[in-house]
Amino acid sequence: MSGDEEVAAALPSEVIRRRPTTWQSFVRILRTKPLGTAGLAVIAVMALAALLADFIAPYDPFILNAEMTFQTPTLTYLLGTDEFGRDLLSRIIYGTRISLYIGLTASIVGTASGALQGLGGA
């Protein structure tokens, strides 16, 4: 018998607790932190929209259509069109790429500059 097995054999079975798996810990955090879970869900939806924009956007967001300017929401254009006739839903879906890029870049720059200031003692 190894040392761990001897200790386990000496203790009553109700005292022995197994360490939770990584997945169990993740699920526990999601359940106990509802605001964090909501934020994670929003970021996950944005990331999926950014990755799958070519497949889920109904129209090309850059194509101009002068005949369809300022259309109200319809089944063809779910959010309507802008002053150039571009589909607003497609533009929002493609805009998630830019939003995530700017957010990640700002986080990295802020973290790096804070770390450099902290290391420099300034």
Summary of the structure (lengths in Angstrom):
residues: 122
radius of gyration: 25.6
end to end distance: 56.5
largest distance: 82.6
contacts: 254
relative contact order: 0.08
helix: 63%
strand: 2%
